[in-house]
Amino acid sequence: MNQKEIFETYESEVRSYCRNFPAVFTTAKGSVITDCDGNSYIDFFNGAGALNYGHNNDYIKGKVVEYLMGDGIMHALDMMTSPKAELIQFMEEKILQPRGLNYKILFPGPTGTNTVEAALKLARKYTGRRTIWALMGAFHGMTLGALALTSDQNSRKGGGVPLENVVHMPAPYMFPEMDTVQYMETVLNDDHSGIEKPAAIILETTQAEGGIHVLPTQYLKDLREFCDRHEILLIVDDIQVGCARSGTFFSFERAEIVPDIVCLSKSIGGIGLPFALTLLKPEIDCFNPGEHNGTFRGNQLAMVASKAGLEYMLEAHVEEGVREREEIIRTFLEKEIAGPGREIRGIGCIWGIDVGTGARSKAVIQECFKNNLILERAGRDDSVIKIMPSLVIEKDLLLQGLNILKKAMDTVLE
């Protein structure tokens, strides 16, 4: 039995990405992945955003190997350890304080959905309210609390139970002529709306899985003011579009707002190691000891990698590099790909091309894979081709991948 047959025979039918990329991968470096037959692929998928600094980044990998070889403690629950202290200190002094942010750090568990669940519990406990407002088009995770926030119908069906205590509000791009924050104001003040005042509003400043929709800066400002007026907590899910992907470390920096809670995961793990953080304003830190915990919230190796990733991000001026690559991507898409039936959207190093239907987008990514480029789809009906390369991808390799995409679109689309 060859390796492909092993997966087809014994792995659950729930597997998904491998169906679009039917190769057995063995090695990866930077922005190139190699399969067992020696074929190399440019990676515009980037571990669904978990590999902002590329595969096997030398600096981060060196710190991880050094820690492993020194017999450093690997598992410690929430006990005090040197890697944890060093990460907290670096995060506070080099990331948060220079941005004027005052957050405490909660270690919720290893995944993005863990940090979202922690944020929901904290918001409900602090306010005494049970309802959370989320946006239509949102993706926040696959455990039941986070899944209730997620709006994708197919994802929600997998829960198998009612997904409750969440109200979905329209995202601003859905009704361009309508002030959707004013709509929230009306709903909240109308004693016949049937909708309760929420504990919190959660959003991604750029909806990624929702189709690469960059929420307007003024909308983010207005929403912050709305939450302040009504004593509603504002939660920003920066799991996929944070860690410099938008061009600043936190995606909300462009709006000059301060969320009450920030959810981080994916690339905060430095090199793809499972890791998540929940940042919260000190005044809302009302958890009792052990009230939110998890066995793998003490992943020491991920803490080492996370600190190294932050060091690398600063030393390599990654934020500036993202803004340079943003212009390369934007210019290429506007000049070479944009046209009838091809709507371009994006920011930083996350871009989408909406081609109208899932059948059209699937044909494109399959043609790209045949020509050694890996990228995925997002949005309603998966109609959006999603471009999400490493933040430090070589510029010539970035253009090479974009040219493969252009040729694929010209080949399979009318």
Summary of the structure (lengths in Angstrom):
residues: 414
radius of gyration: 21.2
end to end distance: 40.3
largest distance: 65.0
contacts: 1405
relative contact order: 0.16
helix: 45%
strand: 17%
